[in-house]
Amino acid sequence: MVLRAIRDLAATLQRHTEVTSKYLGMSWTEVRTLNFVSRRGSITPTELSAYLGVTSGGVTGIIDRLESSGHIRRTDDRHDRRKIRIEVTESAREVARRSLGSLTESLGDLLSSKSTEELALLCTLLGEVEARIGAHATSLDTRPPVRQPGHQAPDSAATSA
């Protein structure tokens, strides 16, 4: 029952990200990038590359597109002049408020009806679930891909075309 609820929530969150991406005229990866940078406050391109699982060249293209649309900015790292950091702009925050405001309000209403103990339990449980799912994703990321008979992996299909 609980595992099904977790799977259903994950599927709904993925669909929400896809629909939000379409609504904003951005790629799924661009929306994930804005979400990640927003949650972290300021990150390096290397951190973003690791999070998204894309090459440094791929992350540069994502950053360039989001910067040219005014959603992120590059800033110098205060501690290391050789590094740059990426931050979300106020413009991106405003877009998020316009597109997600009603959801934020609805979830706020739902959560305000819960007791402090219920919210603490929920936060603990969600944190533990996230940690386990994250650990599993990391373990899969370090294994060679499973090869299905008669099916080409996306990487091999792109290179053989």
KOLBALUM-61970 format. One line per 8 residues: number of its first residue (from 1); for each residue x, y, z of N, C-alpha, C, CB. Coordinates in steps of 0.2 Angstrom, whole numbers. Each point is the difference from the previous one (the first is absolute). Glycine has a CB too. Layout:
! KOLBALUM-61970
NUM = X:Y:Z:X:Y:Z:X:Y:Z:X:Y:Z | ...
END
This chain:
! KOLBALUM-61970
1 = 4:-6:0:-4:6:0:4:6:0:-9:-6:6 | 14:7:-1:5:6:0:4:0:-6:0:-1:12 | 3:-5:-14:4:0:-6:-4:3:-6:7:-10:5 | -13:7:-6:-4:3:-6:-1:7:1:-6:-11:-1 | 5:14:7:-1:7:0:6:4:-1:-8:-2:9 | 14:-1:-8:6:3:-2:1:0:-7:5:-3:11 | -6:-3:-14:0:0:-8:-5:5:-3:4:-12:1 | -10:12:2:-5:5:-3:2:7:0:-9:-8:3
9 = 12:10:3:3:7:1:5:1:-5:-3:0:13 | 8:-5:-13:6:1:-5:-3:1:-7:7:-7:7 | -12:3:-9:-2:1:-7:-4:7:-1:-1:-13:-1 | -3:15:6:-3:6:0:5:6:0:-10:-5:6 | 15:5:-2:5:5:0:4:0:-7:2:-1:12 | -1:-4:-15:3:0:-7:-5:3:-5:7:-11:3 | -13:9:-3:-5:3:-4:0:7:1:-7:-11:-1 | 7:13:7:-1:7:2:6:4:-3:-6:-2:10
17 = 12:-1:-10:6:4:-3:-1:0:-7:7:-4:9 | -9:-1:-12:-1:0:-8:-5:5:-2:3:-12:0 | -9:12:4:-5:5:-2:3:7:1:-9:-8:3 | 12:9:3:3:7:1:5:2:-5:-2:-2:12 | 6:-3:-14:5:2:-5:-3:2:-7:7:-9:5 | -12:6:-7:-4:2:-6:-3:6:1:-3:-12:-2 | 0:14:8:-4:6:1:5:6:0:-8:-6:7 | 14:5:-4:5:5:0:4:0:-7:1:-1:13
25 = -2:-3:-17:4:0:-6:8:-2:1:-8:8:-5 | 9:-12:10:7:-2:1:0:-8:0:2:10:7 | 4:-12:-8:1:-8:0:0:-2:8:7:0:-10 | -9:-7:10:0:-3:7:6:1:4:-8:-8:-5 | 14:8:1:7:1:3:0:7:3:5:-9:-7 | -7:14:3:0:7:2:-4:1:6:2:4:-12 | -8:-7:13:-4:1:6:4:-3:6:-11:0:-7 | 13:-6:6:4:-4:5:6:5:2:-4:-12:-4
33 = 7:15:0:6:4:1:-2:6:5:5:-3:-11 | -10:6:9:-3:6:4:-2:-2:7:-4:5:-11 | 1:-11:11:-2:-2:6:6:-2:5:-11:-5:-5 | 16:2:2:6:-2:4:3:6:2:1:-11:-6 | 1:16:2:3:6:1:-4:4:6:6:0:-12 | -12:0:11:-4:4:4:0:-3:7:-8:3:-9 | 8:-10:10:0:-3:7:7:1:3:-8:-8:-4 | 13:8:0:7:0:2:3:8:1:2:-11:-5
41 = -5:15:2:2:7:0:5:3:-4:-3:-1:11 | 8:-3:-12:6:1:-4:4:-6:-1:0:12:4 | 1:-14:-10:4:-6:-2:5:1:-5:-10:-6:3 | 15:2:-4:5:0:-5:-3:-4:-6:10:1:8 | -7:0:-14:-2:-4:-6:1:-7:1:2:10:-7 | 4:-12:11:2:-7:1:-6:-3:5:13:3:-1 | -15:1:6:-5:-3:4:-7:-2:-4:5:6:10 | -6:-1:-15:-6:-1:-4:1:-6:-5:-3:13:1
49 = 9:-13:-4:1:-6:-4:-1:-7:3:8:8:-6 | -5:-8:13:-1:-6:3:-7:-2:2:11:2:5 | -15:3:-3:-7:0:2:-4:-3:-7:1:9:9 | 0:-6:-14:-4:-1:-6:3:-6:-4:-3:12:-1 | 9:-14:3:3:-6:-4:2:2:-7:-7:-8:7 | 9:14:-9:1:2:-6:8:2:0:-12:3:-3 | 15:-3:-3:7:2:-1:0:8:1:2:-9:-8 | 4:11:9:2:7:1:-3:4:-6:10:-2:8
57 = -9:0:-14:-2:3:-6:-8:1:0:10:-4:-6 | -13:-2:8:-8:0:1:-2:5:5:0:-12:-4 | 3:13:9:-2:4:6:1:8:-2:3:-9:8 | 3:10:-12:1:6:-3:-6:3:-4:13:-2:0 | -15:-3:-4:-6:2:-5:-6:2:4:5:-8:-9 | -6:4:14:-6:1:5:0:7:3:-1:-13:2 | 7:14:1:1:6:3:0:6:-5:8:-5:9 | -5:4:-15:-1:6:-5:-7:1:-1:11:-3:-5
65 = -15:-2:4:-7:1:-2:-4:4:6:0:-10:-8 | 1:8:14:-3:2:5:2:7:2:-2:-11:5 | 8:13:-6:3:6:1:-3:5:-6:11:-5:5 | -11:3:-11:-2:4:-5:-8:2:1:9:-5:-8 | -13:0:11:-7:2:1:-1:4:7:-2:-11:-7 | 8:12:10:-1:4:6:-2:-4:7:-3:9:-8 | 4:-15:7:-2:-4:6:6:-2:5:-9:-5:-7 | 15:5:5:5:-1:4:6:5:-2:-3:-12:2
73 = 8:13:3:5:5:-2:7:-4:3:-7:11:1 | 12:-10:-4:7:-2:2:3:5:4:1:-7:-10 | 2:5:16:3:5:4:7:-3:2:-11:4:5 | 15:0:-3:7:-2:2:-1:-3:7:6:9:-7 | -2:-14:8:1:-3:6:4:4:5:-1:-11:-5 | -2:13:11:3:4:4:7:-2:3:-11:4:3 | 11:-11:-3:6:-3:4:5:-3:-5:-7:-3:9 | 5:3:-16:5:-3:-5:-1:4:-6:0:-12:6
81 = 4:16:-8:-1:4:-6:0:-4:-7:5:9:6 | -3:-15:-5:0:-4:-6:-7:-4:-2:12:-2:2 | -16:2:3:-7:-3:0:-5:5:-1:4:-9:7 | -9:7:-11:-7:4:0:-5:-4:4:3:5:-11 | -8:-1:13:-6:-3:3:-6:2:-4:6:0:11 | -11:-4:-10:-6:1:-4:-6:2:5:4:-8:-9 | -8:13:8:-5:2:5:-7:1:-4:9:5:8 | -14:-6:-5:-7:1:-3:-1:8:0:-4:-12:3
89 = 1:15:-8:-1:7:0:-7:1:3:7:2:-10 | -9:4:12:-6:2:2:-6:-1:-5:6:9:7 | -4:-8:-13:-4:-2:-6:-3:-7:0:6:9:-7 | -1:-14:9:-2:-7:0:-4:-1:6:11:-3:-5 | -10:6:11:-4:0:6:-7:2:-2:10:1:8 | -11:4:-11:-6:3:-2:-4:-5:-5:4:12:1 | -1:-15:-5:-3:-5:-5:-2:-6:5:7:4:-10 | -3:-6:14:-2:-5:5:-6:1:4:12:-3:0
97 = -12:9:2:-6:3:4:-6:0:-4:7:7:7 | -7:-5:-13:-6:0:-5:-2:-7:-1:4:11:-5 | 1:-15:3:-2:-7:-2:-2:-5:5:7:2:-10 | -4:-1:16:-1:-5:6:-3:3:6:10:-5:-4 | -12:12:4:-3:3:5:-6:-4:3:4:11:-4 | -9:-13:0:-6:-3:2:2:-7:3:-7:6:-9 | 12:-9:6:1:-7:3:4:1:7:1:-5:-11 | 3:10:12:3:2:6:-5:2:5:10:4:-6
105 = -15:0:4:-5:2:5:-5:-7:2:0:12:-5 | -1:-16:0:-4:-6:2:3:-4:4:-5:1:-11 | 12:-3:10:4:-4:5:0:3:6:7:-4:-9 | -6:11:10:1:3:6:-7:-1:4:8:9:-5 | -13:-8:2:-7:-1:3:0:-7:3:-6:8:-8 | 8:-13:4:0:-7:2:4:-1:6:-2:-4:-12 | 8:6:12:5:-1:5:-2:4:7:9:-2:-9 | -12:8:8:-2:4:6:-5:-4:4:2:11:-6
113 = -6:-16:3:-5:-4:3:3:-5:4:-8:3:-8 | 15:-4:8:3:-6:3:3:3:7:2:-6:-11 | -1:1:16:3:2:6:8:0:-1:-10:-5:6 | 13:8:-1:7:1:0:3:-7:-1:0:11:7 | -2:-16:-3:2:-7:1:-1:-3:-7:-2:-1:12 | -4:2:-15:-1:-3:-7:5:2:-5:-12:-1:3 | 13:8:-3:5:3:-5:7:-2:2:-7:10:-1 | 9:-11:7:7:-3:1:1:-7:-2:0:8:10
121 = -5:-12:-9:0:-7:-2:0:0:-8:-6:-4:10 | 2:8:-13:0:0:-7:7:2:-3:-12:3:0 | 15:2:3:7:3:-2:5:-6:1:-3:12:3 | 3:-15:2:5:-5:2:-1:-6:-5:0:3:12 | -6:-5:-13:-2:-6:-5:2:2:-7:-9:-4:7 | 7:10:-9:2:2:-7:8:1:-1:-11:6:-1 | 14:-4:6:7:1:0:4:-7:-1:-1:10:7 | -2:-15:-3:3:-7:0:-2:-3:-7:-1:-1:12
129 = -5:2:-15:-2:-3:-6:5:3:-5:-12:-2:3 | 13:9:-3:4:3:-5:7:-3:0:-7:11:1 | 10:-12:5:7:-2:1:0:-7:-3:2:7:10 | -7:-11:-9:1:-7:-3:-1:0:-7:-5:-5:11 | 1:9:-14:-1:0:-7:6:3:-3:-12:1:1 | 15:4:2:6:3:-3:6:-5:1:-4:11:4 | 5:-15:1:5:-5:0:-1:-5:-5:1:2:12 | -7:-4:-13:-1:-5:-6:1:3:-6:-9:-5:7
137 = 8:11:-9:1:3:-6:8:1:-1:-11:6:0 | 14:-5:5:8:1:0:3:-7:-1:0:9:8 | -3:-15:-5:2:-6:-2:-1:-2:-7:-2:-3:12 | -4:4:-14:-1:-1:-7:4:3:-5:-12:-2:3 | 14:9:-1:4:4:-5:7:-3:0:-7:10:3 | 9:-14:2:7:-3:-1:0:-7:-3:3:7:10 | -8:-9:-12:0:-7:-3:-1:1:-7:-5:-5:10 | 8:-1:-14:-1:0:-7:-8:0:-2:12:-5:-1
145 = -14:8:-4:-7:-1:-2:-2:-7:-1:0:11:-5 | -6:-13:6:-3:-6:-1:-2:0:-8:-5:-2:12 | 7:-3:-15:-1:-1:-8:-6:-4:-1:12:2:-3 | -17:0:0:-6:-4:-2:1:-3:-7:-7:8:8 | 5:-14:-9:1:-3:-6:-4:4:-5:2:-11:5 | 1:13:-11:-3:3:-5:-2:7:1:-5:-10:-3 | 8:13:8:-1:7:2:7:4:1:-11:-3:6 | 11:8:-10:6:4:0:-1:6:6:3:-2:-13
153 = 3:2:17:0:6:5:0:7:-4:6:-8:9 | -9:13:-6:-1:6:-3:7:3:-3:-9:3:7 | 15:-4:-3:6:2:-2:3:-4:-7:2:3:12 | -4:-9:-12:3:-4:-6:-5:1:-6:5:-8:8 | -11:10:-7:-4:1:-5:2:7:-4:-10:-6:6 | 12:11:-1:2:6:-3:6:0:-4:-6:5:10 | 11:-9:-8:6:-1:-3:0:-4:-6:5:2:11 | -10:-7:-12:0:-4:-6:-4:3:-5:1:-10:7
161 = -5:16:-6:-4:3:-5:4:4:-5:-9:0:8
END
